[in-house]
Amino acid sequence: MLESEVEARLRAKVESLGGKAFKFISDGNRGVPDRIVCLPNGRIVFVETKRPKGGKVSKLQKYRIKELRALGFDARVINTYELVDQFIEEIRNEIQTP
């Protein structure tokens, strides 16, 4: 499975919840997560996608995720369909629970 397949599943599932998973390219700021996931109720999650086998998070990417978390943002690494589905289920539960 390729990273692009994980990204495609993430995009489709997020859109099924009424959200958007924008491709994030930040010129001059290497290591930022691949996607900014914008969800109902103003929730934002930064997601670094990787392929399931051999997809490694670099030291810089780990640093950027740590930086975002320190600012209070939700930042994650998702590298399988199962993790996409778990993420979507978590969000679905949050949306349904007032």
C-alpha positions as CSV (number, residue, x, y, z in Angstrom):
1,M,0.0,0.0,0.0
2,L,1.2,3.5,-0.8
3,E,1.1,6.7,1.2
4,S,-1.2,8.2,-1.4
5,E,-3.7,5.4,-0.8
6,V,-3.7,6.2,3.0
7,E,-4.2,9.9,2.1
8,A,-7.0,9.1,-0.3
9,R,-8.9,7.1,2.3
10,L,-8.4,9.8,4.9
11,R,-9.7,12.5,2.5
12,A,-12.7,10.5,1.5
13,K,-13.6,9.5,5.1
14,V,-13.2,13.1,6.4
15,E,-15.4,14.4,3.6
16,S,-18.1,11.8,4.6
17,L,-18.2,13.6,8.0
18,G,-18.6,17.0,6.3
19,G,-15.0,18.0,6.8
20,K,-12.0,18.7,4.5
21,A,-8.5,17.2,4.5
22,F,-6.5,19.9,2.8
23,K,-3.0,19.1,1.4
24,F,-0.6,21.3,3.4
25,I,2.5,22.7,1.8
26,S,4.4,25.2,3.8
27,D,7.2,26.7,1.7
28,G,10.3,27.3,3.8
29,N,9.0,25.1,6.7
30,R,10.1,21.6,6.1
31,G,8.7,18.7,8.1
32,V,5.2,20.0,8.6
33,P,2.4,17.4,8.4
34,D,0.9,16.5,5.0
35,R,-2.7,17.4,5.8
36,I,-4.7,19.9,7.7
37,V,-8.0,18.2,8.6
38,C,-10.8,20.7,9.2
39,L,-13.8,19.2,10.9
40,P,-17.3,20.3,12.0
41,N,-17.4,22.5,15.1
42,G,-14.1,24.2,14.2
43,R,-11.9,21.2,15.1
44,I,-8.5,21.1,13.3
45,V,-6.1,18.2,13.2
46,F,-2.7,18.1,11.6
47,V,-2.0,14.6,10.0
48,E,1.2,13.2,8.7
49,T,0.5,10.2,6.5
50,K,2.9,7.4,5.8
51,R,2.8,4.1,4.0
52,P,2.2,1.2,6.3
53,K,5.5,-0.6,5.7
54,G,8.7,1.3,5.7
55,G,7.1,4.8,6.0
56,K,9.3,6.5,8.6
57,V,8.6,9.7,10.4
58,S,11.8,11.8,10.2
59,K,13.3,13.6,13.2
60,L,12.2,16.9,11.7
61,Q,8.7,15.7,11.3
62,K,8.6,14.4,14.9
63,Y,9.9,17.8,16.0
64,R,7.2,19.6,14.0
65,I,4.5,17.4,15.5
66,K,5.8,18.0,19.0
67,E,5.8,21.8,18.3
68,L,2.2,21.7,17.1
69,R,1.1,19.7,20.2
70,A,2.9,22.2,22.5
71,L,0.8,24.9,20.9
72,G,-2.4,22.9,21.8
73,F,-3.1,21.4,18.4
74,D,-4.0,17.8,17.7
75,A,-1.2,16.4,15.5
76,R,-1.0,12.7,14.5
77,V,0.7,10.2,12.3
78,I,-1.6,7.9,10.4
79,N,-0.1,5.0,8.3
80,T,-2.8,2.4,7.9
81,Y,-6.4,2.1,6.8
82,E,-7.2,0.9,10.3
83,L,-5.7,4.1,11.9
84,V,-7.8,6.2,9.4
85,D,-10.9,4.3,10.4
86,Q,-10.1,4.7,14.2
87,F,-9.5,8.4,13.7
88,I,-12.8,8.8,11.8
89,E,-14.7,6.8,14.5
90,E,-13.2,9.1,17.2
91,I,-14.3,12.2,15.3
92,R,-17.8,10.7,14.5
93,N,-18.3,10.1,18.3
94,E,-17.2,13.7,19.1
95,I,-19.5,15.2,16.5
96,Q,-22.5,13.2,17.8
97,T,-21.8,13.9,21.5
98,P,-22.7,17.5,22.4
